[in-house]
Amino acid sequence: MLRIISLFRILFTIGASIFVVTSIHAQNEYRYSVDLTKVQDDQLSVELLCPSIAKKQTTFYLPKIVPGTYMNSNFGKYVHDLKAFDKSGKELPSNKKSDNSWEIKNANKLYKITYRVEDTWDSEIKNRVYSMAGTNFEAGKNFVINTPGVFGFFNELRKTGFRLTFTRPQNFYGATGLKPVSSNSTSDVFYCQNADELYDSPIMFSIPDTTSIKVGNAEVLIAVYAPKKQFTSKYLAANLEKLLTGTKDYLGGKLPVDKYAFIYYFNSEQKKMRETGAWEHSYSSFYSLDEHPQEEYIGEVIDMSAHEFFHIVTPLTISSKEVKEFNFNETNLSRHLWLYEGSTEYDAHHMQVWAGLRTPEQFLAELSKKINYSRTYFNDSLSFTELGKESAGKLNDQYVNIYMKGALILACLDIQLLKLSGGQYGFKNLKHDLGVKYGKDKYFEDAVLFDEIEKLTYPEIKQFLLTYVQGSIPIPYEKYFGLAGVKYIPKETSSAITLGGVTIVPDQEGKLKIGTKQLNEFGKKMGYQDGDELVSINGTAVDAGNAEQTLQQFTINTKEGDKVEVAVKRKNAAGEGTTVTLTAPAMKVEKVQTHILRFDSAATSDQLKVRDAWLNTACKSKD
C-alpha cells in the first residue's frame, strides 16, 4: 500500500551508474506477461520470468487471504498446470503442496514459471472467493484483474518489484490506480514495488467508459463497465464530485491522495454473485454490483463509494502490524476491525450530514437501522476485539455486524469526545492525530492502541473502549446519544403502510425469498406464501441491489386504497416456478418500530452545543 515509484527516478542517476542500477533491477524483479487476446475456456496463460533465487528449494504462492476481505479465498485453487523451467527450457521438479503453494526444487536454476488460471466468478470449483476480490475473463468484453487471483510470489522475495505486461485488444483500456510505465495501442506495462502494492492494485480492461475529475489536489478516475449502459461514468462522476468535495472539507481541506480510481463492474450478463459490494485499496476501489437504472441505484452506490474511499485513512494509513505486514499465507488478523471497518462506515455517513449532502433526520434514520439490524440479528454482547481476530474464522457469521454496531461504536465515541472537549475535538480530529502519529509506513501494536488513544484524548475514552469494544457490555445508546439531545426509543407502535409484514432475504443465488412468519392483515389479504420469490412491486423489478430503496419508495408513495401489485415466482404442484401476481388495496396496519433515534425538542443548551458540533453548524437539526 505504498506510493508508486516512477522509473524516472532511476534516470536521475548520472553516467555509468544508470547502467548498473538498471541491470541489477532487471535481474531482481518478477516479470509477468499475460495476453488478454488469448482466452481459452475462461482461462488465461500466465508467464513469469523469475527473480534470482539463491537457495536450492523454494515455494511459490498465490494468496490464501488478502487485506480487507476477512475470509480465506484460496486463490491458488484456480491455478492449473503450473510448471517451472531453467534458462535452457528444461523443466524443474515442482510439486503442489497445498491449495495455494507449489514446492520447486533446483530453485537456484529457476528461470521461468508458466501456468493457466481460470476466473473465479463463473468457476465450477467448490470454493468461495470474496466476489469483489475475484476475477473475470470475458474474451472481447471485460477482464477484471484482481491481482491476487492471477499473480503469485515467493515469500522470501515479497519485497521485490513486480513488472506486469498485458497484451490487450486494441480498443481496450486498463482502468487502475497504477500509473503505467509504458503503454501503446495493444499493451500496457505496470510496475509495483512489492507484493503488498501488487495485491493493492486492481485493473479492469474493457472498452472505456471513463470520466476524470479534479477534486482539490487529486485527479480522480471513474471507470464503468455496464453492458446494458444503464450506468455511465459521466453520471457517476457528477454525483461523486459532490461526495469527494464534501470529503475533502471533512478531512481538513485536502484529500490524502493525489490520484484515485473508482472502478465499477455492473453485472447484467453473468450469473448473480453471492455477494455484491466493493474492495478498498490505497489508490483505488473496485465494485462488483448488479446493473440497475442509475437514477434508482445511485444512492446506494454513493454510500458504498464513500465507505471505500474513507479506507484510505483506516486501515490504509492508520493500522496495526497485522495489516501493514500482512500475511498472505496464513490468517492472522488484527483485533481492531472496529476501527478499520466500523469507523470507515461511520465516516462515510457522518461526512454526508456534516457536509450538508444529507439531512440530520436522514442520518439518524441510518443509525437507527444499524441499531435495529445489530440487535436483531447479531450477538450484542460479543467483544468486538475478539470479533476482529476471529472474523475470518469461528466468528465469521458475526462479521457483518462490524458495519452496524461498528459504526454505532464510533458514533457514540464521537459524541463523547465532543462532550468532553466542549465541542472542539471529535473523532475525525482523533483520526487525524493518529494518522500523523503512524502514517502509511508505520504501524501500531494491537495491544497498545487504547493506551495511545488515551494519550491523545481522555481517560474516559479509554474506559469506553475497554467497556464497549474490548468488553462484552452492550452500549447504552440512550446515554451516549442523549449527550447530543437525541432520544433512543426501544419500541414504538404506529399506523403505517407496509408490504404486508413479510421478511425478504436473499438466498445464495441472490434471489429474494419471502418469509411469512409475521404477516399482518394486509399481508394475509395479498396471499403471500412462504418461499415465494419476490420479482416486482407495482411493476418495478426488484433484486438484492435495489430492494431497500424500492421498499422505501413504496411506503412513502403508497396511499390507503391504492392498488398494490406484487409479482412473485411460486412453485406449482410439479415443482416448476411460475409467476403469480398478488394484488389488494393498500391499507394502514399497526406497525411496531424498534430502536428509533429521534431529536429531542426539549434538548438543553449543553446538548445542543454537542449536537451542533457533531452535525456541523451548517447542518443543524430541525427540532
Buried (B, 14 or more C-beta within 10 A) or exposed (E): BBBBEEBEEEEEEEEEEEEEEBEEBEEEBBBBBBBBEEBEEBBBBBBBBBBEBEEEEBBBBBBBBBBBBBBBBBBBBBBEEBEBBBEEEEEBEBEEEEBBBBBBBBBEBBBBBBBBBBBBBEBEEEBBBBBBBBBBBBBEBBBBBBBBBBBBBBBEBBEBBBBBBBEBBEEBBBBBBBEBBEBEEBBBBBBBBBBBBBBBBBBBBBEBBBBEBEBBEBEBBBBBBBBEEBBBBEBBBBBBBBBBBBBBBBBEEEBBBEBBBBBBBBBEEBEBBBBBBBBBBBBBBBBBBBBBEBEBBBBBBBBBBBBBBBBBBBBBBBBBBBBBEBEBBEBEBBBBBBBBBBBBBBBBBBBBBBBBBBBBBEBBBBBBBBBBBBBEEBBBEBBBBBBBBBBBEEBBEBBBBBBBBBBBBBBBBBBBBBBBBEBEBBBBBBBBBBBEEBEBEEBBEBEEBBEBBBEBBBEEBBEBBBEBBBBEEBBEBEEBBBBBBBBBBEEEEEEEBBBBBBEBEBEEEBBBBBBBEEBBBBBEBBBBEEBBBBBBBBEBBBBBBBBBBBBEBBEEEBEEEEEBEBBBBBEEEEEEEEEBEBEBEBBBBEBEBEBBBBBBEEBEEBBBBBBBBBBBEEBEBEE
